């Protein structure tokens, strides 16, 4: 298990280094000029060039990358060139907001998806199974912004049940549902398709296994067979999928947070890209990549702990 863990950590670190190089390179070639963005369209070229020199944007590319990645590792992420705020605190605050929204969506949809996936497997080949499967596939194909626009028009504009723009809720449960439910629904629709289908596939495989047939032939009650033998083995792949979706929720919230004007890390990525605020953009994207890899690493390790065959195979 230790060797398996070290191997996964090593691969994650190598991937993170490659991602940092890609992020820095892509950010540097983005069109735009931060000096022009700060000073406005009426500033002279000499003023813009002088500001860029003060910000250090005229230094060689390798020097800037070394300073940036070294500062990121040591916790010195610099200052936002547009907002004049520490990048680390800015990213941390927005990341926490996104985790609140993503955690709310996962808390609601994971039990529903797993439950309906198991129900579909128990009715394998029947009408209920086809209905749940087709619904999941249809929801996966529905773009998030389409579902979000429909929800805003129906429930926020026409009915007035929810605000058009969502904000970070208070500790009041009513305020939590009012602020987070509407932007969470498009996320939950997509997640339902992935998680329910994985739960269904794992349950179907377990139902047709030899140990389940043996348990049935021994005369064990159906509830005992499902609870002790089917679910314990069928939900292992589903657990991995759920942890992978954590990384997706953090990094894939750009559309939803922009549509609902929610102050999360996804909207921060878009705003910093438009404003050519490179310190914020690079730190934000690299943090999203880091969380995504951590989620995958936890999923791999947890799956290996629950399924010893993975460790033996590796």
N, C-alpha and C positions, 0 to 999 in steps of 0.2 A: 504493500500500500504506500509506503514511503517513496519507493522508486516511481510508482505511478504518479504520485503527487508532485514530485520534483520534475518529472518529465512534463507534466501539464503546466507547471509554473514557468519552466524554461521556455516552452513554446509560446506562452502568453507574453513573456518579456520580449522575446524576439519580435513577435507580432506588434507589440506596442511601439518598439523602436521604428519599425517599418512604417507604422501608421503615423508616427510623429513626423517622419521625413515627408510622407505624402501630404499630410495636413499643412505643414509649413510651406512646401512647394506650391500647393494649390492656392493657398492664401496669398502668396506673394505674386502670383500671376493674375489674380482677380483684377478686373478693370476698375479704375477709380484711383483717387488720390486723397489720402487722409488729410493732407495739408489743405487741399482745395475744399474738402468737406467742412473742415473746421472754420476756415476763414471766409468761406462763401464765394459765390461766383464773381464778385466785383474786386477781389484781391488781385494784386499784380502777380506775375510769375515769379518775380524776385522775392516777394513776401512768402509765397507758397514754398519756394525752394529753401528759404531761410528756416521756415518752420519745420520742414522735413529734416533739415540738418540737425535742428535742436532735438527732434524726436529720435534721431538715429536711424532714419529710414534710408540714408544714403550709404551706409556701411556695407561691406561685402556680404554676400548671402551666407557664406559659411560662418562668418563671425556672428551674424545675427542669429543663426540657428543654434550655434553653441551657447550663446548667452541665453537664448530663450529656453532651451531644453534644460540647461543647468539651473536656471531660475525656477523652472517648473518643478524639478526634482527637489530642490531645497525649500520650496514654498514661497519663493519670491516671484510672483506672477506679473509684477509690474502694475502700471496704471492704465486705465482706460483713456485713450486719446480723445474720445468724444465726451465721455461722461465725467472725466476727472475724478474717478473713484477707483479704489483698489480692485484689481481684477479678481483676486481670490475671494474677497467677501462678496463681490457682485455675483460671481459664478456660484458660490456656495448658497446664497440666498435663493437664486433662481432654481438651482438644482433641488433644493428642499421643496419648493413650490411644485415642481414637476413630480417629485416623489409622492407628494400628497395626492395629486390628481391621479397618477398611475396606480398608487396603492389602493385608492378608493375604487377604481375600475376593477382591479384584480380581486379585491375583497368581495365584490358583488358577482363577478362573472365566473370565477373559478369553480365555486360549488355548483352553480347552475350548469356549467358546461360539462363537468365531470358527471354529475347526476344524469343529465340527459344522454350523455354518451354511453353510460352504463345501461340506461333504459333501452336505448337503441340496440345495443348488443344483445340484451336479453330477449329482444323481439326481432332477432336477426332474420332478414328476408321478408318481414311483414310490413304492413302499411305504416306503422309507427316508425319503424327503422328507416324506411325510405323518406318519410316526411322530415325527420330530424336531420338525416344526411343531406337531403336536397336543400333544406333551409340553411345548414351550415355552409355548404358550397356557395349558395347565393349570397350570403352575407360577406363571405371572403371577397367575392368579386365586386361588392359595393364600395366605391371609393369613399374615404372618410369625409372628404369635403362635401360630397353630395349628401350623405346622411346628415352632416352637421348643418348644412344650409336648410334642409327640410325641417329639421328639429327647431332651428331658430325661427323660421317663418311660422310654423304651426304653434309651437308651445311658448315662444317668447313674444313674437309680434302679434299674432292673432289672439291667442288665449291669455297671454300675459302672466303665465304661471311661473316663468323663470326669467331672470335678467338676460338681456341680449349679450352683455359683456360679463364674463365671470371673473371673480377675484378670489384671493386666498380667503377661505372661510374662517370664522371664529370658532370657538370651542362649542358653540351652540349646535346640537345635532340638526335642528331645523335649517340653520344657515349652511351647514355642511351639505345637505342634500340640495338646497336651493342653488348653491354656487357650483357644485361639482357634478350633479347628476346629468345635466344636459351635455356638457363636453365629454363626459365619460361614456355616454351611450354609443357614439360612433366607434370608440375604441373597443367597447365590449362586444359590439356586433362582429368586428373582425376577429377578436380573440376567441369568440364562441366557436367559430368554424374550425380553427386549429385545435383547440383543446378538446372539444367534443369528439372530433374525428379521431384524435389520438387515443382518447379514453375508450372509444368504441372499438378501435382496432385492437388495442391491448386486451380488452375484455373478451372479444371474439376469439382471439388466439388462446387465451387462458381457458375458455369454455371448451375448446376442442383439444385440450392437452390430456395426456395420459393420467396425470395425478388427479384431475377433476373427475375423469371417468371412474377412477378407482374409488374416490370419495363417494360418488353416487352409487356405485355397486355395493359399497359397504353399508348403504342405507342411511347415510347422514341426511338430515333435513336440508331442504333447498337453501334456506336462509343461512345455515352453517356453512354449506359448500361455497356459497357466494362470498360470505364475509371472511372466512378463514383461508380459502384456497384461491378464489378467483381474484378478488380485489387486491389482495396483498401482492400478487404478481402482475396483474394487469395495469396497475397504476404507476409502475416504475418509469416507463417512457413518458407518461403524462407529467410526472414531476419534473423531468428534464425540460420538457416543453414549457412548463410554467416559468421556470427560472430563466430560460432563454427570452421569454416574452418580457421579463423585467427590463432587460437591455433594450428591447424594441420600444417599450413604453417610454423610456427616458430619452432615447435618441429619435424616436419617430413622432414626437409631439409637435413638430413645427407647424403642420397644417392646422391641427386642432387648436393649439394655443394662439396662433395668428387669427384664426376664424373667430374664436371667442374672446380675443384680446386678453388672454390669461397670462399673467407675468411669470412664465416658466422659462426653462433653459432653451426650449425649442424656439420660442419667440426671440430670445436673446441672440441665438445663432443667426436668425434672419436679420435682425436689426443691425448686428455688428457687421454682417456681410454687406448690407446695403450701405452702411456708413463707412465701410472699409476700415473698421476699428480692429486692426490685426491682433493686438494682444488679447482682446476679448474673444475674437473669433477662434484663434488658435488654441487658447486654453480651454474654451468651451467644447470644441470638437474633440480635442484630445481627452478631456474628462469624460465625455460621452463614450468614446472608444474604450477607455479604461473601465468604466462601469459595465459596458457590454461584455468585455472579456472576463471581468470578475464574475458576472452572472453565468457565463458559459463554464468558467472554471468550477464554480460551486455546483452547477448542474452535473458536470462530469464526475466530480469527486463524490457527490451524494449518490449518483447512480452506481458508481463503483462500490461504495459502502453497502448499498442495498442489494447489489447483484455481484457476488464474488466472481462469477464467470468472466466479467469484464477484466478484473485484475489478472486472472490466470491467463486470459488470451493475450493481454498486453505484455 
